[in-house]
Amino acid sequence: MTTRLDVHTFLRQRLHLAVGQPIRVAVYTRLADGIRSGVFQLGEMLPRETELSALLGVSRTPVREALMLLEEDGLLVTRRGVGRFVTDSIPHGGLEQMRPFELVLADPNLTMTVQPVRFELEGFTDFVSSRLALDPAANAWIRESVLLHDGLPIAIVQEHLPAGRYLSDVSARIASELLEIAAEPRTLLASLQANGHVFTNGVCQIVATNAGPTRAKLLNIKPSAAVLILTQTADHGGVPLYAAKCVVVPGHGSLSIMQHNPN
C-alpha cells in the first residue's frame, strides 16, 4: 500500500520543463508517471487541486488542465462531490503511448526476434536534436536493430538517447545501465521499461517513402521498395529523452494507434 509520504515525496521532486513546454504537460507527465508506476494505486483518491498545486510548486490552472487531460485519457475518474480517483484499470496505450516496436509489430502466429546491429555515439543530426532538444555540441547514443518475423526481416529500428551529462543529469540510473541494456536482444525501450523506467508523453508520426540502398540491404528488399517510417519520441521525468525511427516493410499486419496529445 502506497503511503501518503511516498506520494508527497514523489510529487515534490522538481518538475523538468523543456524549452517551450507548457507547464500543464510537465504536470500531466508527473501524474501519469505516478499512476502508471504505481505511486498512486488503482482506485486511490488523488490529493485535491490545491494540495497538488502546493506539492508540485505550480499554480492551480496547469494542475486543473493536466487533471482534465488525464481524465480524458482514462487514467482518472471524477466522483462528483468527492474528488478525483485513479481508474480501476489502466488503459493500454497505442503506438504513440510508448509500446516498444516489437510489441507494436508482433504477430501471435510468428516468432518475433530483435537482432542488434550497432550501438555507438553519433554527433549532431537534425532528427535527434529537434526531438531531444539537444544543442549542436551534444552527442547522442544510437542503437540500431533489425526486427524479424520467423527470421524474415520486417523492420529496422533506430533508437536515440542523449549522451554524457544530457542523460545522467536526467537519470543517473539509465546512464549506468545503458551499456548493459544495449546488449540485450530487444529494443532499448523494451529493456528500459522492463527495468522500471517510465516514459510518457509519447508522440508518433507516420510517413511513407522508398527504402533507399542502406535500409534495403538490411531488409533484403529493393531500394525502390515502399516502406513506412514511424517516428516515436517520449519524455522521462518531463524531459525529452528518447527518440526512435522504425522503418517497416508493408504487408506485415496492422498498426493499432490511439491518438491523444496533451499539448
Disulfide bonds with the S-S distance in Angstrom:
none
